[in-house]
Amino acid sequence: MIKEYEQRKIDEVMKLWLDTNINAHYFISEKYWVDNYQVVRERYLTSK
């Protein structure tokens, strides 16, 4: 089921984002995703 994003669930969303990208893009270094974690969290998912 797809649900609307809720800011209070950002930790769950980010874990899903990280795990999914690492698994789906096995040909890209895991470090790339880990290094971009904060950028995605702050720039794209944090309400201002």
PDBQT receptor file of N, H, CA, C and O in Angstrom, charges set to zero:
ATOM      1  N   MET A   1       0.836  -1.160   0.000  1.00  0.00    +0.000 N 
ATOM      2  CA  MET A   1       0.000   0.000   0.000  1.00  0.00    +0.000 C 
ATOM      3  C   MET A   1       0.895   1.241   0.000  1.00  0.00    +0.000 C 
ATOM      4  O   MET A   1       1.900   1.296   0.708  1.00  0.00    +0.000 OA
ATOM      5  N   ILE A   2       0.524   2.206  -0.782  1.00  0.00    +0.000 N 
ATOM      6  H   ILE A   2      -0.293   2.162  -1.357  1.00  0.00    +0.000 HD
ATOM      7  CA  ILE A   2       1.255   3.478  -0.821  1.00  0.00    +0.000 C 
ATOM      8  C   ILE A   2       0.530   4.461   0.083  1.00  0.00    +0.000 C 
ATOM      9  O   ILE A   2      -0.685   4.640  -0.005  1.00  0.00    +0.000 OA
ATOM     10  N   LYS A   3       1.310   5.095   0.955  1.00  0.00    +0.000 N 
ATOM     11  H   LYS A   3       2.297   4.949   1.025  1.00  0.00    +0.000 HD
ATOM     12  CA  LYS A   3       0.741   6.063   1.880  1.00  0.00    +0.000 C 
ATOM     13  C   LYS A   3       1.385   7.424   1.649  1.00  0.00    +0.000 C 
ATOM     14  O   LYS A   3       2.485   7.516   1.103  1.00  0.00    +0.000 OA
ATOM     15  N   GLU A   4       0.702   8.465   2.062  1.00  0.00    +0.000 N 
ATOM     16  H   GLU A   4      -0.192   8.391   2.506  1.00  0.00    +0.000 HD
ATOM     17  CA  GLU A   4       1.248   9.811   1.976  1.00  0.00    +0.000 C 
ATOM     18  C   GLU A   4       2.405   9.942   2.965  1.00  0.00    +0.000 C 
ATOM     19  O   GLU A   4       2.355   9.414   4.076  1.00  0.00    +0.000 OA
ATOM     20  N   TYR A   5       3.438  10.652   2.542  1.00  0.00    +0.000 N 
ATOM     21  H   TYR A   5       3.479  11.081   1.640  1.00  0.00    +0.000 HD
ATOM     22  CA  TYR A   5       4.619  10.859   3.383  1.00  0.00    +0.000 C 
ATOM     23  C   TYR A   5       4.261  11.653   4.627  1.00  0.00    +0.000 C 
ATOM     24  O   TYR A   5       3.552  12.657   4.560  1.00  0.00    +0.000 OA
ATOM     25  N   GLU A   6       4.764  11.185   5.763  1.00  0.00    +0.000 N 
ATOM     26  H   GLU A   6       5.340  10.369   5.816  1.00  0.00    +0.000 HD
ATOM     27  CA  GLU A   6       4.583  11.888   7.029  1.00  0.00    +0.000 C 
ATOM     28  C   GLU A   6       5.961  12.196   7.604  1.00  0.00    +0.000 C 
ATOM     29  O   GLU A   6       6.776  11.291   7.785  1.00  0.00    +0.000 OA
ATOM     30  N   GLN A   7       6.221  13.460   7.888  1.00  0.00    +0.000 N 
ATOM     31  H   GLN A   7       5.559  14.195   7.741  1.00  0.00    +0.000 HD
ATOM     32  CA  GLN A   7       7.527  13.891   8.382  1.00  0.00    +0.000 C 
ATOM     33  C   GLN A   7       7.970  13.095   9.607  1.00  0.00    +0.000 C 
ATOM     34  O   GLN A   7       9.162  12.828   9.765  1.00  0.00    +0.000 OA
ATOM     35  N   ARG A   8       7.056  12.720  10.456  1.00  0.00    +0.000 N 
ATOM     36  H   ARG A   8       6.088  12.937  10.328  1.00  0.00    +0.000 HD
ATOM     37  CA  ARG A   8       7.411  11.994  11.690  1.00  0.00    +0.000 C 
ATOM     38  C   ARG A   8       7.974  10.606  11.399  1.00  0.00    +0.000 C 
ATOM     39  O   ARG A   8       8.556   9.980  12.285  1.00  0.00    +0.000 OA
ATOM     40  N   LYS A   9       7.810  10.124  10.184  1.00  0.00    +0.000 N 
ATOM     41  H   LYS A   9       7.338  10.633   9.465  1.00  0.00    +0.000 HD
ATOM     42  CA  LYS A   9       8.307   8.799   9.817  1.00  0.00    +0.000 C 
ATOM     43  C   LYS A   9       9.576   8.873   8.963  1.00  0.00    +0.000 C 
ATOM     44  O   LYS A   9       9.905   7.925   8.249  1.00  0.00    +0.000 OA
ATOM     45  N   ILE A  10      10.275   9.986   9.040  1.00  0.00    +0.000 N 
ATOM     46  H   ILE A  10      10.007  10.756   9.620  1.00  0.00    +0.000 HD
ATOM     47  CA  ILE A  10      11.446  10.180   8.179  1.00  0.00    +0.000 C 
ATOM     48  C   ILE A  10      12.503   9.093   8.384  1.00  0.00    +0.000 C 
ATOM     49  O   ILE A  10      13.139   8.676   7.416  1.00  0.00    +0.000 OA
ATOM     50  N   ASP A  11      12.702   8.630   9.600  1.00  0.00    +0.000 N 
ATOM     51  H   ASP A  11      12.185   8.969  10.387  1.00  0.00    +0.000 HD
ATOM     52  CA  ASP A  11      13.706   7.586   9.842  1.00  0.00    +0.000 C 
ATOM     53  C   ASP A  11      13.348   6.295   9.107  1.00  0.00    +0.000 C 
ATOM     54  O   ASP A  11      14.217   5.643   8.528  1.00  0.00    +0.000 OA
ATOM     55  N   GLU A  12      12.077   5.933   9.132  1.00  0.00    +0.000 N 
ATOM     56  H   GLU A  12      11.371   6.462   9.602  1.00  0.00    +0.000 HD
ATOM     57  CA  GLU A  12      11.627   4.731   8.424  1.00  0.00    +0.000 C 
ATOM     58  C   GLU A  12      11.778   4.900   6.910  1.00  0.00    +0.000 C 
ATOM     59  O   GLU A  12      12.225   3.988   6.215  1.00  0.00    +0.000 OA
ATOM     60  N   VAL A  13      11.402   6.064   6.420  1.00  0.00    +0.000 N 
ATOM     61  H   VAL A  13      11.039   6.805   6.985  1.00  0.00    +0.000 HD
ATOM     62  CA  VAL A  13      11.500   6.345   4.986  1.00  0.00    +0.000 C 
ATOM     63  C   VAL A  13      12.956   6.309   4.536  1.00  0.00    +0.000 C 
ATOM     64  O   VAL A  13      13.270   5.748   3.487  1.00  0.00    +0.000 OA
ATOM     65  N   MET A  14      13.833   6.900   5.319  1.00  0.00    +0.000 N 
ATOM     66  H   MET A  14      13.577   7.356   6.172  1.00  0.00    +0.000 HD
ATOM     67  CA  MET A  14      15.242   6.935   4.945  1.00  0.00    +0.000 C 
ATOM     68  C   MET A  14      15.880   5.555   5.009  1.00  0.00    +0.000 C 
ATOM     69  O   MET A  14      16.739   5.240   4.185  1.00  0.00    +0.000 OA
ATOM     70  N   LYS A  15      15.483   4.732   5.959  1.00  0.00    +0.000 N 
ATOM     71  H   LYS A  15      14.785   4.988   6.628  1.00  0.00    +0.000 HD
ATOM     72  CA  LYS A  15      16.006   3.357   6.000  1.00  0.00    +0.000 C 
ATOM     73  C   LYS A  15      15.573   2.610   4.744  1.00  0.00    +0.000 C 
ATOM     74  O   LYS A  15      16.374   1.903   4.132  1.00  0.00    +0.000 OA
ATOM     75  N   LEU A  16      14.321   2.764   4.362  1.00  0.00    +0.000 N 
ATOM     76  H   LEU A  16      13.670   3.339   4.859  1.00  0.00    +0.000 HD
ATOM     77  CA  LEU A  16      13.818   2.136   3.145  1.00  0.00    +0.000 C 
ATOM     78  C   LEU A  16      14.574   2.665   1.925  1.00  0.00    +0.000 C 
ATOM     79  O   LEU A  16      14.963   1.884   1.056  1.00  0.00    +0.000 OA
ATOM     80  N   TRP A  17      14.783   3.973   1.850  1.00  0.00    +0.000 N 
ATOM     81  H   TRP A  17      14.467   4.607   2.556  1.00  0.00    +0.000 HD
ATOM     82  CA  TRP A  17      15.519   4.587   0.739  1.00  0.00    +0.000 C 
ATOM     83  C   TRP A  17      16.926   3.994   0.629  1.00  0.00    +0.000 C 
ATOM     84  O   TRP A  17      17.355   3.586  -0.451  1.00  0.00    +0.000 OA
ATOM     85  N   LEU A  18      17.634   3.950   1.755  1.00  0.00    +0.000 N 
ATOM     86  H   LEU A  18      17.286   4.281   2.632  1.00  0.00    +0.000 HD
ATOM     87  CA  LEU A  18      19.009   3.457   1.747  1.00  0.00    +0.000 C 
ATOM     88  C   LEU A  18      19.068   1.972   1.387  1.00  0.00    +0.000 C 
ATOM     89  O   LEU A  18      19.818   1.583   0.492  1.00  0.00    +0.000 OA
ATOM     90  N   ASP A  19      18.302   1.161   2.061  1.00  0.00    +0.000 N 
ATOM     91  H   ASP A  19      17.693   1.477   2.788  1.00  0.00    +0.000 HD
ATOM     92  CA  ASP A  19      18.319  -0.289   1.812  1.00  0.00    +0.000 C 
ATOM     93  C   ASP A  19      17.934  -0.609   0.366  1.00  0.00    +0.000 C 
ATOM     94  O   ASP A  19      18.558  -1.454  -0.276  1.00  0.00    +0.000 OA
ATOM     95  N   THR A  20      16.919   0.061  -0.132  1.00  0.00    +0.000 N 
ATOM     96  H   THR A  20      16.412   0.748   0.389  1.00  0.00    +0.000 HD
ATOM     97  CA  THR A  20      16.446  -0.194  -1.494  1.00  0.00    +0.000 C 
ATOM     98  C   THR A  20      17.481   0.213  -2.530  1.00  0.00    +0.000 C 
ATOM     99  O   THR A  20      17.716  -0.523  -3.488  1.00  0.00    +0.000 OA
ATOM    100  N   ASN A  21      18.097   1.363  -2.354  1.00  0.00    +0.000 N 
ATOM    101  H   ASN A  21      17.906   1.961  -1.576  1.00  0.00    +0.000 HD
ATOM    102  CA  ASN A  21      19.107   1.808  -3.318  1.00  0.00    +0.000 C 
ATOM    103  C   ASN A  21      20.336   0.903  -3.306  1.00  0.00    +0.000 C 
ATOM    104  O   ASN A  21      20.891   0.593  -4.360  1.00  0.00    +0.000 OA
ATOM    105  N   ILE A  22      20.750   0.489  -2.139  1.00  0.00    +0.000 N 
ATOM    106  H   ILE A  22      20.299   0.741  -1.283  1.00  0.00    +0.000 HD
ATOM    107  CA  ILE A  22      21.913  -0.413  -2.053  1.00  0.00    +0.000 C 
ATOM    108  C   ILE A  22      21.609  -1.735  -2.769  1.00  0.00    +0.000 C 
ATOM    109  O   ILE A  22      22.447  -2.241  -3.516  1.00  0.00    +0.000 OA
ATOM    110  N   ASN A  23      20.427  -2.288  -2.547  1.00  0.00    +0.000 N 
ATOM    111  H   ASN A  23      19.746  -1.877  -1.941  1.00  0.00    +0.000 HD
ATOM    112  CA  ASN A  23      20.068  -3.566  -3.165  1.00  0.00    +0.000 C 
ATOM    113  C   ASN A  23      19.774  -3.448  -4.658  1.00  0.00    +0.000 C 
ATOM    114  O   ASN A  23      20.181  -4.306  -5.441  1.00  0.00    +0.000 OA
ATOM    115  N   ALA A  24      19.080  -2.405  -5.049  1.00  0.00    +0.000 N 
ATOM    116  H   ALA A  24      18.750  -1.707  -4.414  1.00  0.00    +0.000 HD
ATOM    117  CA  ALA A  24      18.688  -2.263  -6.456  1.00  0.00    +0.000 C 
ATOM    118  C   ALA A  24      19.858  -1.844  -7.341  1.00  0.00    +0.000 C 
ATOM    119  O   ALA A  24      19.909  -2.190  -8.521  1.00  0.00    +0.000 OA
ATOM    120  N   HIS A  25      20.787  -1.106  -6.768  1.00  0.00    +0.000 N 
ATOM    121  H   HIS A  25      20.746  -0.825  -5.810  1.00  0.00    +0.000 HD
ATOM    122  CA  HIS A  25      21.920  -0.592  -7.544  1.00  0.00    +0.000 C 
ATOM    123  C   HIS A  25      23.216  -1.225  -7.055  1.00  0.00    +0.000 C 
ATOM    124  O   HIS A  25      24.165  -0.536  -6.681  1.00  0.00    +0.000 OA
ATOM    125  N   TYR A  26      23.231  -2.546  -7.067  1.00  0.00    +0.000 N 
ATOM    126  H   TYR A  26      22.460  -3.106  -7.370  1.00  0.00    +0.000 HD
ATOM    127  CA  TYR A  26      24.386  -3.315  -6.583  1.00  0.00    +0.000 C 
ATOM    128  C   TYR A  26      25.679  -2.952  -7.309  1.00  0.00    +0.000 C 
ATOM    129  O   TYR A  26      26.769  -3.195  -6.791  1.00  0.00    +0.000 OA
ATOM    130  N   PHE A  27      25.567  -2.375  -8.497  1.00  0.00    +0.000 N 
ATOM    131  H   PHE A  27      24.681  -2.178  -8.918  1.00  0.00    +0.000 HD
ATOM    132  CA  PHE A  27      26.729  -2.010  -9.307  1.00  0.00    +0.000 C 
ATOM    133  C   PHE A  27      27.311  -0.652  -8.924  1.00  0.00    +0.000 C 
ATOM    134  O   PHE A  27      28.347  -0.244  -9.449  1.00  0.00    +0.000 OA
ATOM    135  N   ILE A  28      26.641   0.045  -8.010  1.00  0.00    +0.000 N 
ATOM    136  H   ILE A  28      25.799  -0.286  -7.584  1.00  0.00    +0.000 HD
ATOM    137  CA  ILE A  28      27.137   1.317  -7.473  1.00  0.00    +0.000 C 
ATOM    138  C   ILE A  28      27.594   1.063  -6.047  1.00  0.00    +0.000 C 
ATOM    139  O   ILE A  28      26.920   0.372  -5.283  1.00  0.00    +0.000 OA
ATOM    140  N   SER A  29      28.726   1.618  -5.698  1.00  0.00    +0.000 N 
ATOM    141  H   SER A  29      29.273   2.180  -6.319  1.00  0.00    +0.000 HD
ATOM    142  CA  SER A  29      29.288   1.420  -4.364  1.00  0.00    +0.000 C 
ATOM    143  C   SER A  29      28.282   1.801  -3.268  1.00  0.00    +0.000 C 
ATOM    144  O   SER A  29      27.615   2.832  -3.353  1.00  0.00    +0.000 OA
ATOM    145  N   GLU A  30      28.188   0.963  -2.257  1.00  0.00    +0.000 N 
ATOM    146  H   GLU A  30      28.730   0.125  -2.188  1.00  0.00    +0.000 HD
ATOM    147  CA  GLU A  30      27.328   1.254  -1.105  1.00  0.00    +0.000 C 
ATOM    148  C   GLU A  30      27.713   2.601  -0.478  1.00  0.00    +0.000 C 
ATOM    149  O   GLU A  30      26.857   3.326   0.029  1.00  0.00    +0.000 OA
ATOM    150  N   LYS A  31      28.987   2.917  -0.520  1.00  0.00    +0.000 N 
ATOM    151  H   LYS A  31      29.682   2.329  -0.932  1.00  0.00    +0.000 HD
ATOM    152  CA  LYS A  31      29.485   4.177   0.040  1.00  0.00    +0.000 C 
ATOM    153  C   LYS A  31      28.806   5.390  -0.606  1.00  0.00    +0.000 C 
ATOM    154  O   LYS A  31      28.557   6.394   0.062  1.00  0.00    +0.000 OA
ATOM    155  N   TYR A  32      28.513   5.293  -1.889  1.00  0.00    +0.000 N 
ATOM    156  H   TYR A  32      28.716   4.477  -2.431  1.00  0.00    +0.000 HD
ATOM    157  CA  TYR A  32      27.833   6.390  -2.587  1.00  0.00    +0.000 C 
ATOM    158  C   TYR A  32      26.499   6.706  -1.923  1.00  0.00    +0.000 C 
ATOM    159  O   TYR A  32      26.187   7.868  -1.665  1.00  0.00    +0.000 OA
ATOM    160  N   TRP A  33      25.720   5.678  -1.650  1.00  0.00    +0.000 N 
ATOM    161  H   TRP A  33      25.974   4.734  -1.860  1.00  0.00    +0.000 HD
ATOM    162  CA  TRP A  33      24.402   5.863  -1.037  1.00  0.00    +0.000 C 
ATOM    163  C   TRP A  33      24.527   6.364   0.395  1.00  0.00    +0.000 C 
ATOM    164  O   TRP A  33      23.778   7.243   0.819  1.00  0.00    +0.000 OA
ATOM    165  N   VAL A  34      25.466   5.806   1.130  1.00  0.00    +0.000 N 
ATOM    166  H   VAL A  34      26.075   5.092   0.785  1.00  0.00    +0.000 HD
ATOM    167  CA  VAL A  34      25.683   6.238   2.511  1.00  0.00    +0.000 C 
ATOM    168  C   VAL A  34      26.124   7.705   2.536  1.00  0.00    +0.000 C 
ATOM    169  O   VAL A  34      25.664   8.485   3.370  1.00  0.00    +0.000 OA
ATOM    170  N   ASP A  35      27.012   8.067   1.621  1.00  0.00    +0.000 N 
ATOM    171  H   ASP A  35      27.385   7.434   0.944  1.00  0.00    +0.000 HD
ATOM    172  CA  ASP A  35      27.504   9.447   1.567  1.00  0.00    +0.000 C 
ATOM    173  C   ASP A  35      26.409  10.444   1.185  1.00  0.00    +0.000 C 
ATOM    174  O   ASP A  35      26.487  11.615   1.558  1.00  0.00    +0.000 OA
ATOM    175  N   ASN A  36      25.402  10.001   0.456  1.00  0.00    +0.000 N 
ATOM    176  H   ASN A  36      25.338   9.049   0.154  1.00  0.00    +0.000 HD
ATOM    177  CA  ASN A  36      24.325  10.897   0.015  1.00  0.00    +0.000 C 
ATOM    178  C   ASN A  36      23.083  10.846   0.907  1.00  0.00    +0.000 C 
ATOM    179  O   ASN A  36      22.100  11.541   0.649  1.00  0.00    +0.000 OA
ATOM    180  N   TYR A  37      23.131  10.045   1.925  1.00  0.00    +0.000 N 
ATOM    181  H   TYR A  37      23.930   9.481   2.134  1.00  0.00    +0.000 HD
ATOM    182  CA  TYR A  37      22.000   9.875   2.844  1.00  0.00    +0.000 C 
ATOM    183  C   TYR A  37      21.529  11.226   3.405  1.00  0.00    +0.000 C 
ATOM    184  O   TYR A  37      20.349  11.561   3.308  1.00  0.00    +0.000 OA
ATOM    185  N   GLN A  38      22.436  11.981   3.979  1.00  0.00    +0.000 N 
ATOM    186  H   GLN A  38      23.395  11.708   4.058  1.00  0.00    +0.000 HD
ATOM    187  CA  GLN A  38      22.065  13.258   4.612  1.00  0.00    +0.000 C 
ATOM    188  C   GLN A  38      21.551  14.272   3.602  1.00  0.00    +0.000 C 
ATOM    189  O   GLN A  38      20.637  15.041   3.898  1.00  0.00    +0.000 OA
ATOM    190  N   VAL A  39      22.131  14.275   2.424  1.00  0.00    +0.000 N 
ATOM    191  H   VAL A  39      22.874  13.650   2.184  1.00  0.00    +0.000 HD
ATOM    192  CA  VAL A  39      21.680  15.213   1.382  1.00  0.00    +0.000 C 
ATOM    193  C   VAL A  39      20.218  14.947   1.045  1.00  0.00    +0.000 C 
ATOM    194  O   VAL A  39      19.410  15.873   0.990  1.00  0.00    +0.000 OA
ATOM    195  N   VAL A  40      19.887  13.699   0.823  1.00  0.00    +0.000 N 
ATOM    196  H   VAL A  40      20.544  12.947   0.868  1.00  0.00    +0.000 HD
ATOM    197  CA  VAL A  40      18.505  13.343   0.493  1.00  0.00    +0.000 C 
ATOM    198  C   VAL A  40      17.590  13.670   1.664  1.00  0.00    +0.000 C 
ATOM    199  O   VAL A  40      16.523  14.257   1.481  1.00  0.00    +0.000 OA
ATOM    200  N   ARG A  41      18.000  13.299   2.845  1.00  0.00    +0.000 N 
ATOM    201  H   ARG A  41      18.867  12.823   2.994  1.00  0.00    +0.000 HD
ATOM    202  CA  ARG A  41      17.170  13.550   4.030  1.00  0.00    +0.000 C 
ATOM    203  C   ARG A  41      16.896  15.034   4.223  1.00  0.00    +0.000 C 
ATOM    204  O   ARG A  41      15.751  15.429   4.445  1.00  0.00    +0.000 OA
ATOM    205  N   GLU A  42      17.931  15.855   4.140  1.00  0.00    +0.000 N 
ATOM    206  H   GLU A  42      18.861  15.533   3.960  1.00  0.00    +0.000 HD
ATOM    207  CA  GLU A  42      17.783  17.280   4.429  1.00  0.00    +0.000 C 
ATOM    208  C   GLU A  42      17.189  18.078   3.272  1.00  0.00    +0.000 C 
ATOM    209  O   GLU A  42      16.357  18.960   3.486  1.00  0.00    +0.000 OA
ATOM    210  N   ARG A  43      17.609  17.773   2.059  1.00  0.00    +0.000 N 
ATOM    211  H   ARG A  43      18.285  17.057   1.885  1.00  0.00    +0.000 HD
ATOM    212  CA  ARG A  43      17.196  18.573   0.918  1.00  0.00    +0.000 C 
ATOM    213  C   ARG A  43      15.832  18.170   0.379  1.00  0.00    +0.000 C 
ATOM    214  O   ARG A  43      15.060  19.027  -0.053  1.00  0.00    +0.000 OA
ATOM    215  N   TYR A  44      15.526  16.886   0.397  1.00  0.00    +0.000 N 
ATOM    216  H   TYR A  44      16.153  16.190   0.747  1.00  0.00    +0.000 HD
ATOM    217  CA  TYR A  44      14.323  16.426  -0.278  1.00  0.00    +0.000 C 
ATOM    218  C   TYR A  44      13.194  15.961   0.644  1.00  0.00    +0.000 C 
ATOM    219  O   TYR A  44      12.033  15.935   0.237  1.00  0.00    +0.000 OA
ATOM    220  N   LEU A  45      13.530  15.596   1.879  1.00  0.00    +0.000 N 
ATOM    221  H   LEU A  45      14.473  15.618   2.209  1.00  0.00    +0.000 HD
ATOM    222  CA  LEU A  45      12.483  15.040   2.731  1.00  0.00    +0.000 C 
ATOM    223  C   LEU A  45      12.203  15.821   4.014  1.00  0.00    +0.000 C 
ATOM    224  O   LEU A  45      11.254  15.498   4.728  1.00  0.00    +0.000 OA
ATOM    225  N   THR A  46      12.987  16.813   4.314  1.00  0.00    +0.000 N 
ATOM    226  H   THR A  46      13.758  17.075   3.734  1.00  0.00    +0.000 HD
ATOM    227  CA  THR A  46      12.760  17.572   5.542  1.00  0.00    +0.000 C 
ATOM    228  C   THR A  46      11.928  18.810   5.238  1.00  0.00    +0.000 C 
ATOM    229  O   THR A  46      12.267  19.609   4.364  1.00  0.00    +0.000 OA
ATOM    230  N   SER A  47      10.852  18.948   5.964  1.00  0.00    +0.000 N 
ATOM    231  H   SER A  47      10.577  18.299   6.673  1.00  0.00    +0.000 HD
ATOM    232  CA  SER A  47       9.981  20.130   5.805  1.00  0.00    +0.000 C 
ATOM    233  C   SER A  47      10.687  21.353   6.312  1.00  0.00    +0.000 C 
ATOM    234  O   SER A  47      11.451  21.297   7.276  1.00  0.00    +0.000 OA
ATOM    235  N   LYS A  48      10.431  22.437   5.667  1.00  0.00    +0.000 N 
ATOM    236  H   LYS A  48       9.811  22.482   4.884  1.00  0.00    +0.000 HD
ATOM    237  CA  LYS A  48      11.050  23.704   6.072  1.00  0.00    +0.000 C 
ATOM    238  C   LYS A  48      10.058  24.633   6.694  1.00  0.00    +0.000 C 
ATOM    239  O   LYS A  48      10.415  25.743   7.090  1.00  0.00    +0.000 OA
TER     240      LYS A  48
